[in-house]
Amino acid sequence: MEIVRERDPFPDLRVNIGTLRLQNPVLTASGTFGYAREFANLLNLHRLGGVIVKGISLEPRHGNPPPRIVETACGMLNAIGLENVGVDRFIQEKIPYLRGLQVPAIVNILGDSVEEYQEVTERLASIEGVAAIEVNISCPNVKKGGVAFGANPDMAAAVTHAVKENCDVPVIVKLSPNVSDISEIAAAVEDAGADGVSLINTLIGMAINLEKRKPELANVIGGLSGPAIKPVALRMVYQVARRVSIPVIGIGGIDNSRDALEFIVAGATAVQVGTANFINPRVSEEIAEGIGEYVKTEKLPSIRDLIGCLEVD
């Protein structure tokens, strides 16, 4: 008699970013999820694919003066200024909690010079609990007149190489959309050794208070995020996924599981949820659940069968 095995009731949502193994493709975007502990009583952190903490710099940063957040149509502008506790306090105060999580903790890092990126990486390299490093290359290179590292392929590659040389964990480079050809930057960091790329970071924008005839942000300009940028982000993820062979992590306006699945079909191996966390603190967990339901409903062997399956005539 033939034995019929029941299908596994738990969908296979596992994905890899280099040697980083995720139980599902849903990550939290840096800058929108604090240091993870802030959300611990609002959702089950252990049901996520992983958490990405606020960007960490060599020295503490106080950020920009307020007002530094303003709501816009279908999104928000922020000019936080990369406020953070600095790498030493991060290691002393934040890592012990992150080390106890059952999901990977990815540390986003930033700097104003290649040397700063290198030193932050060196201090984090031997710390237990750091599963991977995400490199924010949207920062200005002070030695090059303030040009963002992410705007130039050579500078992006230099930062990537410096970080890779100083750590053994996977390195993900977070790409800026404020460039003429994001796929060229992606190819440059891949050649420099990146294990993955995440995109997109925020688009540059501004808002004006008509009554006061003043900018809404004290910094005048800020980064636009939320549903308004999703079509731009989808297009860039699609283009980059066709250009590089390393995993792509999609970011930009993801508000539900359908949004996340669109990024995966476009070529993303994983996704990050950002602005939506401010509206619904449980949204990342709900998106992971929704992706699982979709995989079961569609009777797919795994979520990996969806990656880059977009049919283009």
ChimeraX attribute file (.defattr): number of C-alpha atoms within 10 A of each C-alpha:
attribute: neighborCount
match mode: 1-to-1
recipient: residues
	/A:1	3
	/A:2	4
	/A:3	5
	/A:4	6
	/A:5	6
	/A:6	6
	/A:7	10
	/A:8	9
	/A:9	7
	/A:10	10
	/A:11	20
	/A:12	17
	/A:13	19
	/A:14	16
	/A:15	20
	/A:16	16
	/A:17	21
	/A:18	16
	/A:19	12
	/A:20	15
	/A:21	16
	/A:22	19
	/A:23	18
	/A:24	24
	/A:25	28
	/A:26	30
	/A:27	26
	/A:28	27
	/A:29	27
	/A:30	25
	/A:31	18
	/A:32	17
	/A:33	21
	/A:34	17
	/A:35	23
	/A:36	21
	/A:37	15
	/A:38	9
	/A:39	15
	/A:40	12
	/A:41	9
	/A:42	11
	/A:43	15
	/A:44	12
	/A:45	20
	/A:46	15
	/A:47	17
	/A:48	24
	/A:49	27
	/A:50	26
	/A:51	27
	/A:52	25
	/A:53	24
	/A:54	22
	/A:55	23
	/A:56	27
	/A:57	25
	/A:58	21
	/A:59	15
	/A:60	16
	/A:61	14
	/A:62	13
	/A:63	13
	/A:64	15
	/A:65	12
	/A:66	12
	/A:67	15
	/A:68	19
	/A:69	16
	/A:70	16
	/A:71	14
	/A:72	14
	/A:73	9
	/A:74	12
	/A:75	16
	/A:76	20
	/A:77	25
	/A:78	21
	/A:79	23
	/A:80	20
	/A:81	14
	/A:82	18
	/A:83	17
	/A:84	22
	/A:85	20
	/A:86	18
	/A:87	22
	/A:88	17
	/A:89	14
	/A:90	18
	/A:91	17
	/A:92	9
	/A:93	12
	/A:94	17
	/A:95	19
	/A:96	13
	/A:97	12
	/A:98	21
	/A:99	16
	/A:100	11
	/A:101	16
	/A:102	13
	/A:103	20
	/A:104	24
	/A:105	24
	/A:106	27
	/A:107	26
	/A:108	23
	/A:109	28
	/A:110	23
	/A:111	26
	/A:112	21
	/A:113	18
	/A:114	21
	/A:115	13
	/A:116	19
	/A:117	24
	/A:118	23
	/A:119	18
	/A:120	22
	/A:121	25
	/A:122	16
	/A:123	15
	/A:124	22
	/A:125	18
	/A:126	13
	/A:127	12
	/A:128	12
	/A:129	20
	/A:130	19
	/A:131	23
	/A:132	25
	/A:133	25
	/A:134	24
	/A:135	28
	/A:136	25
	/A:137	27
	/A:138	22
	/A:139	19
	/A:140	18
	/A:141	18
	/A:142	14
	/A:143	10
	/A:144	12
	/A:145	8
	/A:146	12
	/A:147	16
	/A:148	20
	/A:149	28
	/A:150	28
	/A:151	23
	/A:152	19
	/A:153	18
	/A:154	15
	/A:155	22
	/A:156	25
	/A:157	25
	/A:158	17
	/A:159	25
	/A:160	27
	/A:161	20
	/A:162	20
	/A:163	30
	/A:164	21
	/A:165	12
	/A:166	18
	/A:167	18
	/A:168	13
	/A:169	18
	/A:170	21
	/A:171	28
	/A:172	30
	/A:173	31
	/A:174	24
	/A:175	26
	/A:176	24
	/A:177	21
	/A:178	16
	/A:179	15
	/A:180	10
	/A:181	15
	/A:182	23
	/A:183	22
	/A:184	17
	/A:185	26
	/A:186	31
	/A:187	19
	/A:188	21
	/A:189	28
	/A:190	22
	/A:191	14
	/A:192	19
	/A:193	19
	/A:194	25
	/A:195	25
	/A:196	24
	/A:197	29
	/A:198	27
	/A:199	25
	/A:200	26
	/A:201	24
	/A:202	22
	/A:203	19
	/A:204	15
	/A:205	14
	/A:206	20
	/A:207	17
	/A:208	13
	/A:209	10
	/A:210	9
	/A:211	6
	/A:212	8
	/A:213	8
	/A:214	12
	/A:215	15
	/A:216	22
	/A:217	23
	/A:218	15
	/A:219	17
	/A:220	15
	/A:221	18
	/A:222	24
	/A:223	16
	/A:224	25
	/A:225	28
	/A:226	23
	/A:227	19
	/A:228	16
	/A:229	20
	/A:230	20
	/A:231	12
	/A:232	14
	/A:233	24
	/A:234	25
	/A:235	12
	/A:236	20
	/A:237	28
	/A:238	21
	/A:239	17
	/A:240	27
	/A:241	23
	/A:242	14
	/A:243	13
	/A:244	19
	/A:245	12
	/A:246	20
	/A:247	24
	/A:248	31
	/A:249	27
	/A:250	33
	/A:251	30
	/A:252	32
	/A:253	26
	/A:254	29
	/A:255	22
	/A:256	17
	/A:257	22
	/A:258	14
	/A:259	17
	/A:260	27
	/A:261	23
	/A:262	18
	/A:263	30
	/A:264	28
	/A:265	20
	/A:266	26
	/A:267	25
	/A:268	29
	/A:269	28
	/A:270	28
	/A:271	26
	/A:272	26
	/A:273	26
	/A:274	24
	/A:275	24
	/A:276	23
	/A:277	18
	/A:278	11
	/A:279	10
	/A:280	12
	/A:281	17
	/A:282	16
	/A:283	21
	/A:284	29
	/A:285	20
	/A:286	19
	/A:287	23
	/A:288	22
	/A:289	16
	/A:290	17
	/A:291	22
	/A:292	19
	/A:293	15
	/A:294	16
	/A:295	20
	/A:296	19
	/A:297	10
	/A:298	8
	/A:299	11
	/A:300	14
	/A:301	15
	/A:302	16
	/A:303	24
	/A:304	21
	/A:305	12
	/A:306	20
	/A:307	21
	/A:308	18
	/A:309	12
	/A:310	14
	/A:311	7
	/A:312	4
	/A:313	3
